[in-house]
Amino acid sequence: MRNVLQKSILEKGRSYYSKHLDIINNFFPIKLTPKEIEVLGAFMNIQNPLAKEERFSTIFRKQVKKELKLSDGGLSNYIGSLLDKAAIKENDEGKLYINPILFPRDDFQFYQFKLKKDEK
C-alpha cells in the first residue's frame, strides 16, 4: 500500500477522550459540537469506580461543571443535546450512560480510514 499517512498523537486525561471524539465525530450522522466533545470527554475521563454506574450523578456533574466552568443550566443543556444525538443514552431505570461505542481503548486507539476516488 502506498501513500499511507500516519501520525501518532500523545494525549492524557480529558484531552485523550476529547481528541478521540474529535476524530470519530466524522463518522456520526449528526456531528457533535466542540463544546459537546469537551463535556463528553470530561465525563469519559472520570476514573472513579462509581462512575461505571453513576457517571452522571450529582457529584460527577459538579466535578465536570467546575472543571469546564459551566453553570447548572449550561451543563444540563449539553447533556440534553448529547442525549438527542445518542452520545448519551438512558437505561430502563432512567440512569444516563455514555454510548459504549464511543469509548476508546484505555491505553491507545488505532483508527483506519479509506478514501476512494469515485470515477463516475
Secondary structure, 3 states (H helix, E strand, C coil): CCCCCCCCCCCCCHHHHHHHHHHHHHHCCCCCCHHHHHHHHHHHCCCCCCHHHHCCCHHHHHHHHHHHCCCHHHHHHHHHHHHHCCCEEECCCCCEEECHHHCCCCCCCCCCCCCCCCCC
